[in-house]
């Protein structure tokens, strides 16, 4: 860990790109300088539609961040959340030569855990250990400097399609930025919103995205289960547009301004919304309770699928440390009450707060949980070694892009 360097993280979504720049302060803590959100129209439902447009979106996000912080971005951490990210769990045993386990032995076990995992046309992003076992002693969290004859590793392997990763690297590198490390969203958001106490006991982190919902389960400080559900808040918008027979833009506005998952279950007097006041192209009215029924039905379906995933590990309604919801759309009215009703678990909204590494984030909002988690993971996996692969043509493109930023048009 160094105290003289500026760090940058780029969070790539299906419809937005977030760039965050931070430095170390005098207390050796990371201090956020700037967060910038740029719309992205080149990716739809995690499918790449236009490479040039997406490269321009990344460039616009970086330029705005550089203007506001007066910092030149040379290296960046990436957070990706493609639905093509695959999660596999594998176990491997390695022999210990000197009977004292070193960091090299642990890394050797994690490398060997990738064996027998189908990685055809895929690249491993991260290998996260779940637990270790030494001879006859199980559930060891950190075996370094312990003595044993054999080390057993249980690890989660996160992989992504090789062509997708190469395209992402090309987009970023063409903008004059080298990639320091890449993290899947599944492990970044929980780092920002879950406490050590929550990770010690059973806890599930739920990230509601545009087209997907990601869940991760922790116990004894270890990731023990993760899954992706192909439903998100854009499905709610589509439902409103279909059943209310309005445009997608108006459906989004109705969801944001009037969405309420519990109104249809109350005895309150029903009201109607005049659509022509929200859009000049629309006419008619819609009942607030009818809108509530549409929103509630889709969110209930999401939580039912989450409950089914927890049932696979025999932990439906049996998590003592709650369900922690994060990302922007968990701020929907009464969403916590609905999650408690369907999941039969206590629930709370996870906010990225100050931690041992970070101070003064000023971004205590669920939608920033991923980039803040990237900050934390960057210190855990930080390395002085940059990529040793040198591409003369990529280097030349980076130099040209840098001059394009400096020289006025």
N, C-alpha and C positions, 0 to 999 in steps of 0.2 A: 504494500500500500504506500503511495507517495502523496506528499502534501503540496506538490508544485504543479500538478497537472490539471487541465480542464477536461472534463468528461462529457460525452454526448450519448444520448440514447434515442433511438428512432423506433417508435411503436407503430407497426403496420397493421391496419385493420382492413376490412373489406370496403369501407366507405370513407375512412379518414386516415390521416397520418399525423402522429404526434411526435414532436421533437422536444427534448428536454436537455438543457445544458446546466452542469453543476461543477463546483470546485470544492476543494477542502478549505475550511476556515481555520482560524487560529487554534481551535480546540480539536483539530484533526477530525472534524466531522464534515460530511458532505453538505454543502449548502446549495440549494437550487437557485439558479440565476434567472432562468426563463423557461416557460412552457408554451409551445405554439402548436395549434391544431389546424391542419389544412385538409379541406375536402379532397377526396380521391374519387374520380369518376372512371378510372381505368380498370378497376377491379369490381366485379359484381358477383356476390355469393362465392367469393374466393376463387373466381375464375378470372384470369388475366385477359382483358379485352384489348388493351392498347399499350404496348411497351413504351412508346415515345411519350404518351400522355402520363403514364405512371412515373417515368423518369422525371418529367417536368414537375409533377406533384411533389416528389421528394426534394427536388432542387428548390422549389418555392418555399417549402417548409424549412429547409436549411438556411436559405438566404434570410428569411425573416428572423430566425433565431440568431444568426450572426450579426444582423443589423442592431438588434436590441441589446446584445451582450458585448459587442465589439470583440468577439472571440472567433478565430478562424477554426472551423471544424476540420480536423485532419483524420481523426479516428472516431468510431462510433460503435456502440453496442446495439444490436438489433433484437426486437421482440417480434416474433411471428406467431400467427394464430390460424394458419391455414387448416382447413378441415382435412387436408391430406396428411397431417401429422399423425403418425401411428404410434401407439404405446404398446410395448411388449414387456413381459416380465420373465426373467430367466434366472437360473441358479447355477453356480459353478463352484468347484473346490480346487484350491491351489495348495501345493506343498510349501512348507516354510523350511528353508534350508538351515538357518542358524537358530531356529526355535524362538527368535524374537521378531515380532512383526514390525515391519517398517512401512513407510508411506509407499515405497516401491512395490511391496507385496500387495497392498490394498489396490493400487492402480493396476497391477497385473491381474488381480481377480476381477476388477471391473471391466478390463479389456477382454478377458476371456469370457465374461458373461454375455458378450455379444455373439458368441458362437451359437450355432443352431437357431439363430433368429433369421427369418427370411428378410434379407436386405437387398433383394434384387432391384436394381435401379433406384435405390434409396441411400440416403446418407444419414448417419447417426448425428443428432444434434447434441444430446446430453445423455449420460448414463447416471442415474440417480440411485444410490444404494438405499435399500429399504432396511436391511438388517444384516448382521454378520453373526457367524457361529464359529467358536473355537473348540476343536475336538468335541467334547460333550457339553459345552457351555453355549447356550443359544441366546438370541436377542441382545447381542452386543452392539452398541451404537458406534463406538470408536475403538477399534482393536489395536491401534498403534501403540507400540512398546509393550504389549502383552506377549506372553510366551505360549506357544502351541506348536503342534506338528503339522496341522492343516488349518486352512482358513476357508470357510464357506461363505459365499457372497450371494445375496438375493438382491437383484437390481431391476430398475425400470429403465427400459431403453426407449428414448424418444427419437423417431426418425422422420425424415421428410423426403419427398421425391427429389432425385438428384437434379432433374431438369428445372424444377421450380426453384431450388436453392441456387443453382447457377444463374438463373435469370435475376433473382433478387440481388445476388452479389454484383452482377453486371450493372444493374441500375444504380446501385449505391456507388460502385467504383467509378462509373462514368461521371459521377458528380464530384469527383476528386476526393472521396472519402474512403478510407480503409476500414474494413470491418474487424473489430477487436474480438468480438464473440457474439454468438447468437443463442437466444433463449426461447423456448416455447412458452406461450402465454400460460399454460397450465401450471407452471411452477413459479411464475413471476408474481401474479396477483396474490396468491396466498402469503408470499413472503412479506407483502406490505400490510395486509389486513389481519393476519393471525398472530396472536401473542404466543410466547413460549409456553404459557400455561395451557392455552387452548390446544396447541400441538401435542402436549404431553398426554392429554386425555383425547377421547374420540371427538373429532370435529370434522364437519364437511364444509368446504368452501364452494359456493355456487356463483358462477360468473355468467350473467345473462347477456349474450351478445346479439348482434343483428340477426344472424341466421342460425346460430348455434348456442347451446348452453353447456358450459364446461363445469365438471364437478371434480373435486379432489378431496380425498379423505386422509386424515392424519391420525396417527397414534404413536405415543412414545417418541415424539419429535420426528417421526419418519413418515414419508409418503407411502401409504399402503394400497391405495386404489385411485384410479383416475379414469374418466370416461367423457365422451362427447355426445350430446343429444342434439339432433338436427332440427331444433326449434329455437326461435329467438323472438325479439321484440318486433322485427319486421313482419313476422307472421300475424301479430296482433294488428298491425296497420293494414295488412292485406285483408284480414277478416272484416275490419270496419268498412273498408272500401267496397267489399263484396256485399255484405249484408245491409249496409246503409245506402248502397248504390251512389257513392260519391267518388271523387277523384282521390288518388293516392295522397296528394299534397294536403287536401282537406282532411282526409282520414288521419294523417299524421298530426295535424293541428288539433283535431278532436281528441286524439289519444293523449296528447301532451297537456291540453288545457282542461279537459273534462273527464279524463280517464279515472275510474274509481271501481275497484274490484268488489267492493262490499255494498255499494248503494242499492243494488238489486235485491239485497237480503234485508234491507231495513224497511221500517214502516213510514219513512218520510214521504211527504207529498211529492209526487213526480212532477218534473218540469220538462219543458221542451226547449230545444235550441233552434233558433232561426238560422238556417244555413246561409241565407243571402247576406247576413251580417259578417260572416267569416270569409265568404268568397262570392265575388260578383257573378261568377259563372254557375252558381248553384242556387236552387230554389227548394222550398219545402222546409220541413222541420224533422227533428229526431228527438226521441225521448231519452232523457238522461239514464233512466233505468234500463232501457233497451241497449244503450251504449255500454252500460255497466255489465250487462249479461254477455255481450260479445267479448269484452276484455277479460272478464272473469273466466269464461270458458277456455280460452287459449292459455292463460296463465295457470289455470288448474291442471290442464293437460301437461304443461311443462313439469309441474311439481309431481304429478303422478308418475311421469317417466323417471324423475329423480328418485322418487321413493322405490321404484322398481330396480334401479341401479343399486341402491343401498341394500335392497333385499338380497342381491346376489352375494353380498358379503355378510349377510345375517345381521345387518345393523339398521334396518328400517325402524324408526321410532326408538332407537336405543343408543343415541349419541349424547353423552352427558354434557359435552361442551358446545351444544347448540349447532344450528345451521347458520353460517355467516354468508350473507348475500352481498355481492359487490357488483360494480359497474353502474353506469348512469341510470339505467331504467329500473333499478331497484327502489328508486324514489317515487314510484307509482303509489298513489294513495291506497293505504291499507294493504300493501303487498305483504308486509310482515304477518298480518293477521291471517291472510290466505295461506301463506306458507306454513304457519303453525297448524292450521286446520287440516291441510292435506298431508303434510309430512309427519304430523304429530310430534313435532320437535320444537323446543324454544328457538327463536330466530332473532337475529340482529343484523343491522347493516354494517358492513366492514368498511372503515375509513382508513386511508393511509395516514398514520400519525408519525410524530417524531420517534426515532429509534436510537439504538446505540451508535449507528453510523450516520444518521441524517438529523439535521436540525433546521428549523425554520422553513419547512417545505412550502407552507402557504397554499398547498394544493390538497387540502383535506376534503376530497370529493371522490366518490367511488369510481368515477370514470378515469381517474389518474392512478388507480391501484397498480396497473401493470407497469407503467414507467417507473414508479417509485420502487416496486419490487425489483426491477432491473437494476436500479442503483444499488440495492442491497446485495443482489447476486453478483454484481460486477466486482464487489470487494471480496466476496467469498471465493470467486474463481479467478481473481485478477492475476495476471502473469506479466512479467517483464518482457516476454518473448512475443514479438509480433510475427505475423505469418511470414514464413521463409520463401514462399513461392513468389517469384518475381516475374512479372509479365511486362516486357518492354513496351508493347502496344498499349496495354492498360495504363502503364505509367505515363506514356506520352499523351493519352487521352485525358488523364488527370491534370497534367500540366496545362493543356489547352483549356480545360474547363476552369482551372484556377485563374488563368489570365482573362478568360471571358467574364469572370466575376469582378476582376479588378478594373479592367479597361472599360470605360463608359461606351455604351452603344451609340 
